């Protein structure tokens, strides 16, 4: 249950951050990439693996967000 909340919180952060991308095409691509990652792993049931995926997702999201900030997009 707690992992589900963490996954949903990560998804909400991604959606909120991508909403501020001015270029609609880039915004759509970022969301599609994130959604594909979530969909790819939706059947994972091992708690340790879920924790790993959440951590990996946060790291990738932070990297993407910092890259967009540094390039002036966000």
NUMI-440251 format. One line per field, with one value per residue (C-alpha): x, y, z; residue number from 1; residue in one letter. Coordinates in nm, 2 decimals, always signed. Each point is the difference from the previous one (the first is absolute). Layout:
N
east = [X | ...]
north = [Y | ...]
up = [Z | ...]
resi = [NUM | ...]
resn = [A | ...]
***
This chain:
74
east = [+0.00 | +0.28 | +0.19 | -0.31 | -0.02 | +0.36 | -0.05 | -0.30 | +0.19 | +0.28 | -0.25 | -0.17 | +0.34 | +0.08 | -0.34 | +0.03 | +0.35 | -0.07 | -0.31 | +0.24 | +0.18 | -0.11 | +0.06 | -0.30 | +0.18 | +0.28 | -0.25 | -0.19 | +0.32 | +0.12 | -0.34 | -0.01 | +0.35 | -0.09 | -0.33 | +0.18 | +0.24 | -0.29 | -0.19 | +0.31 | +0.03 | -0.36 | +0.00 | +0.30 | -0.09 | +0.33 | +0.02 | +0.37 | -0.02 | -0.28 | +0.21 | +0.29 | -0.22 | -0.14 | +0.35 | +0.11 | -0.30 | +0.07 | +0.36 | -0.09 | -0.27 | +0.23 | +0.27 | -0.26 | -0.14 | +0.35 | +0.09 | -0.32 | +0.07 | +0.36 | -0.10 | -0.26 | -0.30 | -0.14]
north = [+0.00 | +0.24 | -0.08 | +0.07 | +0.35 | +0.06 | -0.10 | +0.22 | +0.29 | -0.05 | +0.00 | +0.32 | +0.17 | -0.10 | +0.13 | +0.33 | +0.06 | -0.08 | +0.22 | +0.30 | -0.10 | +0.26 | -0.21 | -0.23 | -0.26 | -0.03 | +0.00 | -0.29 | -0.19 | +0.03 | -0.13 | -0.28 | -0.11 | +0.01 | -0.18 | -0.27 | -0.06 | -0.03 | -0.23 | -0.22 | -0.07 | -0.01 | -0.37 | +0.00 | -0.15 | -0.04 | +0.27 | +0.04 | +0.04 | +0.25 | +0.21 | -0.02 | +0.12 | +0.29 | +0.10 | -0.03 | +0.19 | +0.29 | +0.01 | +0.01 | +0.26 | +0.22 | -0.03 | +0.09 | +0.29 | +0.14 | -0.03 | +0.19 | +0.27 | +0.04 | +0.03 | +0.27 | -0.21 | +0.00]
up = [+0.00 | +0.09 | -0.32 | -0.20 | +0.16 | -0.08 | -0.36 | -0.03 | +0.16 | -0.26 | -0.28 | +0.13 | +0.02 | -0.35 | -0.13 | +0.19 | -0.12 | -0.36 | +0.00 | +0.01 | -0.31 | -0.26 | -0.31 | -0.03 | -0.20 | +0.25 | +0.29 | -0.17 | -0.07 | +0.36 | +0.13 | -0.25 | +0.10 | +0.37 | -0.06 | -0.21 | +0.29 | +0.25 | -0.23 | -0.07 | +0.37 | +0.12 | +0.06 | +0.23 | +0.34 | +0.18 | +0.26 | -0.03 | -0.37 | +0.03 | +0.24 | -0.24 | -0.29 | +0.21 | +0.08 | -0.36 | -0.12 | +0.24 | -0.11 | -0.36 | +0.06 | +0.20 | -0.28 | -0.27 | +0.21 | +0.06 | -0.36 | -0.10 | +0.26 | -0.12 | -0.36 | +0.09 | -0.09 | +0.35]
resi = [1 | 2 | 3 | 4 | 5 | 6 | 7 | 8 | 9 | 10 | 11 | 12 | 13 | 14 | 15 | 16 | 17 | 18 | 19 | 20 | 21 | 22 | 23 | 24 | 25 | 26 | 27 | 28 | 29 | 30 | 31 | 32 | 33 | 34 | 35 | 36 | 37 | 38 | 39 | 40 | 41 | 42 | 43 | 44 | 45 | 46 | 47 | 48 | 49 | 50 | 51 | 52 | 53 | 54 | 55 | 56 | 57 | 58 | 59 | 60 | 61 | 62 | 63 | 64 | 65 | 66 | 67 | 68 | 69 | 70 | 71 | 72 | 73 | 74]
resn = [X | X | X | X | X | X | X | X | X | X | X | X | X | X | X | X | X | X | X | X | X | X | X | X | X | X | X | X | X | X | X | X | X | X | X | X | X | X | X | X | X | X | X | X | X | X | X | X | X | X | X | X | X | X | X | X | X | X | X | X | X | X | X | X | X | X | X | X | X | X | X | X | X | X]
***
